[in-house]
């Protein structure tokens, strides 16, 4: 990968709320930039700032985007 690349991130957040007995999973798949992970870090900060949620587990993986990568179901904004 070059210095800054577009990547596909798959993130999982396990969150708990004081109002519910069981936790919930939030699973996201989106395009981000490597190595900065701007969108991933922003989403994590948004969830951690909420008073009604606690992030109890966080995990992610990423894959590079190449000419044969299937981008179906991903919303891409081209500049």
Secondary structure, 3 states (H helix, E strand, C coil): CCCCEEEEEEEEEEEECCCCCCCEEEEEEEEEEECCCHHHHHHHHHHHHCCCCEEEEEEEEEEECCCCCCCCCCCCCCC
